[in-house]
Amino acid sequence: MNKNGSGAFRKPESYSLVTDLTPNPTNADGAEPTVKSLVSTDVPAPDVSLAPTPEQQDVAAAHPVGEILVAPAEPDAVRVVPRRRLGQRIRKPRVPRMRAPHIQPRVPRVRPMRVHTFDSLLHRDYRFLWASTLFFSGAFWMQQVIIGWLTYELTQSALLTSLAMGLDALPILIAGPLGGLLVDRWDKRKLLAGVFAYQSLLALGFGGLVLLGDVNAWHVFGFIFLMGIGWVIVDPARMALIPSIVPRHNLVNAFALNSLAFSITRLAIPAVGGALLAFAGAGLALMLQGALVATAAVLALGLNAFAPESKSSLKPSAAFAQILEGVRYIRETPVVLALLLLGFLPAVLVSPFLHGLIPVYAAEVYAVGPATLGLLMSSVGAGFLTGTLALASLGDVKHKGLMIIGCIALICASMMALALNSSITLAYPIVAIGSMGTMGFFSITSATMQSILPDGIRGRVSGIYIMTFGAMPLGNLTAGIISENMGAPTATLIACGMVVIVAAALMTLFPSLRRL
């Protein structure tokens, strides 16, 4: 269709799209009928011109054949009707695109095994306390060598020498709870340093007396007893300090390392003391002991202050009441009572019958001389050292009750083997294994008790606990009487049976002991 000048399409005046589709009937003579036109004859034909308009000519001139002309739509030609929103549009939830996981085989990481042997030494205060214990224990073993030699030289009596060697435990048996009370009420750091200074002056004074040459047997006994008074405070103070400077999960490690200090000096110091006695005499050896204790006092002052909460004055009646408070706490706490009763086993039935009778075994059973006896005594120290290192390497022991039972079983097995053994070669590992069990038993029971005790009463209960060590002379006396009448092997077997009976009874009466 052609466009007019205004741009609109031309519309014909009139037209008809009606067509008669019915078949035309034929005439009788077979002639075709005439076709009637359906278009009215009075309708004029449209005037259609094929000549291009001037506008079309202009467009053709501007755009030759072959180019495509896109004419923009007239703004009024197309009307866009906005779509009506019939309701709230609901968006389809976007599902995150899932990717196939990249599966990589996991290779287990091999972590190096951590050794917990020296974990407690990471704490500054414990390093000072451990070093102080090392020097103090060195002085103690030096004293044992000096006193044994000096007492026998003055008295020529084996009985008096034996009494002198165990006399320092007597003050612990008498005044252990009082020392624990002082630990609860005073600054533990100053108290420990003060006791070390007291023992240092005592050793230096007695050494000067020996150098002057005016010394008698009663001087020796008086010196030992006065030194033993210091143990009444030293042991509870050290036991109460360890839980204050080491986390609870490191207590077993801390007590094992504390015993390690005694084991190391027990191996080295007796030989040094014997050589010093031979070349310089007892006076200079006592001077060295005083210097070692003085060093321990200086190291104790390096600890932080541990002042008690209570500042009230200490009267005799109040002191007795507070000691009874510690006894009442032990009675009302079954686990602590069971651990306290177990503490009598190594002091009364194990050490006197296992370690104390080693000289009798060497002379009567194995028929060996002093050199072999020295090796047997060294095996005791080697067992202590090995046991403390092994226990310290375990870290936090989870089932302490089972560990205590295991240590008791190890002790009983070594005691029975020693009583039935007749070979000196097998005696060395037997004694060492028994010493390992003894040291493990002591470290675990001490650490377990200190982890249970509250701070306000820890010193008093520790003072009562160390009374078990004061009973060691009683065990030594009993072991001597039985071995003299029945022999050392029989005495050891009797003690082994008593250990089994007492331990089984305590485990039965106190079920909480097994659940530690």
C-alpha positions in Angstrom: 0.0 0.0 0.0 1.2 3.6 -0.7 1.6 6.3 1.8 -0.1 9.6 1.5 1.4 12.9 2.3 0.5 12.8 6.0 2.3 9.5 6.5 -0.9 7.4 7.0 -1.9 4.4 4.9 -4.5 4.9 2.2 -7.8 3.0 2.5 -9.9 2.2 -0.5 -13.3 3.7 -0.7 -15.2 0.3 -0.8 -14.4 -3.3 -1.5 -15.9 -6.6 -1.0 -14.4 -9.9 0.1 -17.5 -11.9 -0.5 -17.2 -14.7 -3.0 -19.9 -17.2 -4.1 -18.4 -20.6 -3.8 -21.4 -22.6 -4.8 -21.1 -24.4 -8.1 -22.8 -22.7 -11.0 -25.7 -24.7 -12.4 -25.7 -25.5 -16.1 -28.4 -24.7 -18.5 -30.6 -27.2 -20.2 -28.7 -26.9 -23.4 -25.4 -27.4 -21.6 -24.2 -23.9 -22.1 -22.2 -22.3 -19.4 -24.2 -19.8 -17.5 -23.1 -16.3 -17.3 -21.1 -15.3 -14.2 -22.7 -12.6 -12.3 -20.4 -10.0 -10.8 -20.6 -9.7 -7.1 -19.1 -6.2 -7.2 -21.5 -3.4 -7.6 -21.1 -1.7 -10.9 -21.8 1.6 -9.4 -18.7 1.5 -7.2 -15.8 3.4 -8.9 -12.4 1.7 -9.2 -9.7 2.9 -6.9 -7.2 5.3 -8.4 -3.9 3.5 -7.8 -0.8 5.0 -9.1 2.5 3.1 -9.2 4.7 6.1 -9.6 6.8 6.9 -6.6 6.0 9.8 -4.5 8.5 12.7 -4.0 9.2 11.5 -0.5 10.0 8.0 -1.8 12.3 9.4 -4.4 14.2 11.4 -1.8 14.6 8.2 0.3 15.7 6.2 -2.7 18.3 8.8 -3.5 19.7 8.9 0.0 19.8 5.1 0.4 20.7 3.2 -2.6 19.6 -0.4 -3.3 21.3 -2.9 -1.0 21.1 -0.9 2.2 18.7 -1.6 4.9 16.7 1.2 6.3 15.3 0.8 9.7 12.8 3.5 10.3 12.2 4.3 14.0 8.7 3.7 15.2 6.5 6.6 15.7 5.9 7.3 19.4 2.2 7.0 19.0 2.3 4.0 16.8 2.9 1.4 19.5 1.4 1.8 22.9 2.9 -0.2 25.7 0.4 -1.2 28.3 2.0 -1.8 31.7 1.5 -5.3 33.1 -0.8 -5.4 36.1 0.6 -7.2 39.2 -2.2 -9.4 40.4 -0.5 -10.3 43.7 2.7 -10.3 45.7 5.6 -11.5 43.8 7.1 -14.6 45.2 10.7 -15.0 44.5 12.0 -18.4 43.9 14.6 -19.5 46.4 18.0 -19.5 45.1 19.6 -22.9 45.4 23.3 -22.6 45.8 25.2 -24.2 43.1 26.6 -27.5 44.3 30.0 -28.4 43.2 31.3 -31.9 43.4 33.6 -32.1 46.4 37.3 -32.5 45.8 38.1 -35.7 47.7 41.7 -35.8 48.8 42.9 -38.8 50.8 43.8 -37.8 54.3 47.2 -38.6 55.4 47.5 -38.9 59.2 49.9 -36.4 60.7 52.7 -38.0 62.6 53.2 -35.7 65.6 56.3 -36.1 67.7 55.7 -37.6 71.1 55.9 -35.0 73.8 58.0 -35.9 76.8 56.5 -34.4 80.0 59.6 -35.1 82.2 60.4 -31.5 83.0 57.1 -29.7 82.6 57.0 -28.4 86.2 60.4 -26.7 85.6 58.7 -24.3 83.2 57.3 -22.4 86.2 59.8 -19.9 87.7 58.9 -20.5 91.4 59.1 -24.2 91.0 62.7 -23.9 89.5 63.7 -22.0 92.7 62.0 -24.5 94.9 63.6 -27.5 93.1 67.0 -26.0 93.2 66.6 -25.2 96.9 65.5 -28.9 97.5 68.5 -30.1 95.5 71.0 -28.2 97.8 69.1 -29.1 100.9 69.0 -32.8 100.1 72.7 -32.8 99.2 73.4 -31.4 102.7 71.2 -34.1 104.2 73.0 -37.0 102.6 76.3 -35.3 103.5 75.1 -35.3 107.1 74.2 -39.0 107.0 77.7 -39.9 105.9 79.4 -37.6 108.5 77.2 -38.6 111.4 77.5 -42.4 110.8 81.2 -42.2 110.6 81.6 -39.8 113.5 79.2 -41.6 115.9 80.8 -45.0 115.4 84.3 -43.4 115.8 83.3 -41.9 119.1 81.2 -44.8 120.5 82.4 -47.9 118.8 78.7 -49.1 119.1 76.6 -50.3 116.2 73.4 -49.8 118.2 74.2 -46.2 119.1 75.2 -45.6 115.5 71.8 -46.9 114.3 69.9 -44.7 116.8 71.9 -41.7 115.7 71.1 -42.3 112.1 67.3 -42.3 112.7 67.1 -39.7 115.6 66.2 -36.8 113.3 62.8 -38.5 112.6 61.8 -38.3 116.3 60.8 -34.5 116.2 58.6 -35.2 113.2 56.7 -37.9 115.1 56.3 -35.5 118.1 55.7 -32.1 116.6 54.6 -32.7 113.0 51.1 -31.2 113.3 52.6 -28.1 115.0 54.9 -27.5 112.1 52.0 -27.8 109.7 50.1 -25.2 111.7 53.0 -22.8 111.4 53.0 -23.4 107.7 49.3 -22.5 107.5 49.7 -19.2 109.4 53.1 -17.8 108.2 54.6 -16.9 104.9 55.9 -20.2 103.6 58.8 -18.6 101.7 60.2 -16.8 104.7 59.5 -19.8 106.9 61.4 -22.1 104.6 64.3 -19.7 104.2 64.4 -19.1 108.0 64.6 -22.9 108.8 67.4 -23.4 106.2 69.3 -20.5 107.8 68.9 -22.0 111.2 70.2 -25.4 110.0 73.1 -23.8 108.2 74.2 -22.0 111.4 73.8 -25.2 113.4 76.0 -27.2 111.0 78.6 -24.5 110.8 78.7 -24.3 114.6 79.0 -28.0 115.1 81.7 -28.2 112.4 83.7 -25.6 114.3 83.3 -27.6 117.5 84.6 -30.7 115.7 87.5 -28.7 114.3 88.4 -27.7 117.8 88.5 -31.3 118.8 86.3 -31.0 121.9 83.3 -33.2 120.8 81.5 -36.0 122.6 78.8 -38.5 121.7 76.1 -36.4 123.4 77.1 -33.4 121.1 76.4 -35.6 118.1 73.0 -36.7 119.4 72.1 -33.1 120.3 73.1 -31.9 116.9 71.0 -34.6 115.2 67.9 -33.8 117.3 68.1 -30.1 116.7 68.5 -30.6 113.0 65.5 -32.9 113.1 63.4 -30.0 114.5 63.9 -28.2 111.2 62.4 -31.2 109.3 59.1 -30.5 111.2 58.7 -27.3 109.2 60.7 -28.0 106.0 58.6 -31.0 104.8 55.1 -29.5 105.3 56.3 -26.2 103.8 57.7 -27.8 100.7 54.6 -30.0 100.3 52.3 -27.1 100.7 54.2 -24.8 98.4 54.1 -27.1 95.4 50.3 -26.9 94.7 50.6 -23.1 95.0 53.1 -22.7 92.2 52.3 -25.6 89.9 48.9 -26.3 88.1 46.9 -29.2 89.4 47.5 -31.4 86.3 51.3 -31.2 86.9 51.3 -32.2 90.5 52.4 -35.7 89.9 55.2 -34.4 87.7 56.2 -31.8 90.4 56.4 -34.3 93.2 58.3 -36.8 91.1 60.9 -34.1 90.2 61.0 -33.1 93.9 62.0 -36.8 94.6 64.4 -36.7 91.7 66.4 -34.0 93.6 66.8 -36.4 96.5 67.7 -39.3 94.2 70.4 -37.4 92.3 72.1 -36.2 95.5 71.8 -39.7 97.1 73.8 -41.1 94.2 76.5 -38.4 94.2 76.9 -36.8 97.6 77.8 -39.9 99.7 80.8 -40.5 97.6 81.8 -36.9 97.8 81.3 -36.9 101.6 83.3 -40.1 102.1 86.2 -38.6 100.1 86.0 -35.4 102.0 86.1 -37.3 105.3 89.1 -39.2 104.3 91.2 -36.2 103.2 89.9 -33.3 105.2 88.0 -34.7 108.3 84.5 -34.3 109.7 84.9 -30.6 110.6 85.4 -29.4 107.1 82.7 -31.8 105.8 80.3 -30.2 108.2 81.3 -26.8 107.0 80.4 -27.9 103.5 77.1 -29.1 104.7 76.4 -25.7 106.3 77.3 -24.0 103.0 74.9 -26.2 101.0 72.0 -25.4 103.4 72.8 -21.7 103.2 72.6 -21.8 99.4 69.2 -23.5 99.8 68.1 -20.6 102.1 69.1 -18.0 99.5 67.2 -19.9 96.7 64.1 -20.1 98.9 64.1 -16.3 99.2 63.8 -16.2 95.4 60.2 -17.5 95.6 57.3 -15.1 95.6 55.6 -14.3 98.9 53.0 -16.8 100.0 51.4 -15.1 103.0 48.5 -16.8 104.7 45.0 -15.3 104.9 44.7 -15.6 108.7 46.6 -12.9 110.7 45.2 -13.6 114.2 47.6 -14.2 117.1 48.7 -17.8 117.8 47.7 -18.8 121.4 48.3 -22.3 122.8 44.6 -23.0 123.2 43.9 -21.7 119.7 46.8 -23.7 118.2 45.5 -26.9 119.8 42.0 -26.2 118.4 43.3 -25.5 114.9 45.3 -28.7 115.0 42.1 -30.6 116.0 40.5 -28.9 113.0 43.0 -30.6 110.7 42.4 -33.9 112.4 38.6 -33.5 112.0 39.1 -32.7 108.3 41.0 -35.9 107.8 38.4 -38.0 109.7 35.5 -36.5 107.7 37.3 -36.9 104.3 37.6 -40.7 103.6 40.0 -40.3 100.7 42.5 -38.2 102.7 42.2 -40.7 105.6 42.9 -43.6 103.3 46.0 -41.9 101.8 47.2 -41.1 105.3 46.9 -44.7 106.4 48.6 -45.9 103.2 51.5 -43.6 104.0 52.5 -45.9 106.9 53.2 -48.7 104.5 56.5 -47.5 103.1 57.7 -46.1 106.4 56.9 -49.1 108.6 56.8 -52.2 106.4 58.7 -51.4 103.1 61.8 -49.4 103.7 62.9 -51.0 107.0 62.4 -54.5 105.6 63.6 -53.9 102.0 66.2 -51.2 102.2 67.1 -51.4 105.8 68.0 -55.1 105.7 70.3 -54.8 102.7 73.5 -55.0 104.9 72.1 -58.1 106.6 71.4 -59.7 103.1 74.9 -58.9 102.0 76.5 -60.5 105.0 74.3 -63.4 105.7 72.6 -64.4 102.5 75.1 -63.4 99.7 78.3 -63.5 101.8 79.8 -60.5 100.1 82.1 -57.7 101.3 81.7 -53.9 101.7 82.4 -53.2 98.0 79.4 -55.3 96.9 77.3 -53.8 99.7 78.0 -50.4 98.2 76.8 -51.6 94.8 73.6 -52.9 96.4 73.0 -49.5 98.1 73.7 -47.8 94.8 71.0 -49.9 93.1 68.6 -48.4 95.6 69.5 -44.9 94.4 69.4 -46.1 90.8 65.9 -47.4 91.3 64.7 -44.1 92.9 66.2 -42.2 90.0 64.7 -44.4 87.3 61.3 -44.4 89.0 61.1 -40.6 89.4 62.1 -40.0 85.7 59.6 -42.6 84.5 56.8 -41.1 86.6 57.7 -37.5 85.7 57.6 -38.4 82.0 54.0 -39.7 82.2 52.6 -36.3 82.7 49.1 -36.1 84.3 48.2 -39.6 85.6 44.5 -40.2 85.1 43.8 -43.3 87.2 45.8 -42.6 90.3 44.1 -45.3 92.3 45.1 -48.0 89.8 48.7 -46.5 89.8 48.9 -46.8 93.6 47.7 -50.4 93.4 50.3 -51.1 90.7 53.1 -49.6 92.8 52.1 -51.7 95.8 52.1 -54.8 93.6 55.6 -53.9 92.3 56.9 -53.5 95.8 55.4 -56.8 97.0 56.8 -58.7 94.0 60.3 -57.3 94.7 60.1 -58.1 98.4 59.1 -61.7 97.7 61.7 -62.1 95.0 64.4 -60.7 97.3 63.4 -63.1 100.1 63.5 -66.1 97.8 66.6 -65.1 95.8 70.1 -66.5 96.6 72.0 -64.9 93.7 73.8 -61.6 94.1 73.5 -60.9 90.4 69.7 -60.9 90.5 69.7 -58.9 93.7 70.6 -55.7 92.0 67.6 -55.5 89.6 65.3 -56.8 92.4 66.3 -54.0 94.8 66.1 -51.4 92.0 62.6 -52.5 91.0 61.4 -52.3 94.6 62.9 -48.8 94.9 61.1 -47.7 91.8 57.7 -48.9 93.2 58.5 -47.1 96.5 59.3 -43.8 94.9 56.2 -44.0 92.6 54.0 -44.8 95.5 55.2 -41.9 97.5 55.0 -39.4 94.6 51.5 -40.4 93.6 50.0 -40.4 97.1 51.6 -37.1 98.0 50.4 -35.4 94.8 46.9 -36.8 95.1 46.5 -35.6 98.7 47.8 -32.1 97.9 45.3 -31.9 95.0 42.4 -32.6 97.3 43.4 -30.4 100.3 42.1 -26.8 100.5 44.7 -24.0 100.9 43.6 -23.0 104.4 44.2 -26.4 105.9 46.9 -27.9 103.7 49.8 -27.2 106.1 48.2 -28.9 109.1 47.2 -32.0 107.2 50.7 -32.2 105.6 52.2 -31.9 109.1 50.0 -34.9 110.2 50.9 -36.8 107.0 54.7 -36.5 107.6 54.2 -38.2 111.0 54.2 -41.4 109.0 57.9 -40.8 108.3 58.5 -40.4 112.0 57.3 -43.9 112.5 60.3 -45.3 110.4 62.5 -45.9 113.5 59.8 -48.1 114.8 59.8 -50.1 111.6 63.6 -50.3 111.7 63.5 -51.6 115.3 60.9 -54.3 114.3 62.8 -55.4 111.3 66.0 -55.8 113.3 64.3 -57.9 116.0 62.5 -60.2 113.5 65.6 -60.7 111.3 67.8 -61.4 114.3 65.6 -64.2 115.4 64.2 -65.6 112.1 66.6 -64.3 109.4 66.3 -61.5 107.0 64.4 -63.4 104.2 61.7 -64.5 106.7 61.4 -61.0 108.0 60.9 -59.6 104.5 58.3 -62.3 103.6 56.3 -61.4 106.8 56.4 -57.7 105.9 55.3 -58.5 102.4 52.3 -60.4 103.6 51.4 -57.5 106.0 51.6 -55.0 103.1 49.2 -57.1 101.0 46.7 -57.5 103.9 46.8 -53.8 104.9 46.5 -52.6 101.3 43.6 -54.9 100.5 41.8 -53.9 103.7 42.2 -50.2 102.9 41.0 -50.6 99.3 38.0 -52.5 100.6 37.1 -50.1 103.4 37.6 -47.0 101.2 36.1 -47.6 97.7 36.8 -43.9 96.8 40.5 -44.8 96.9 40.1 -47.1 93.9 38.2 -44.5 92.0 40.9 -41.8 92.2 
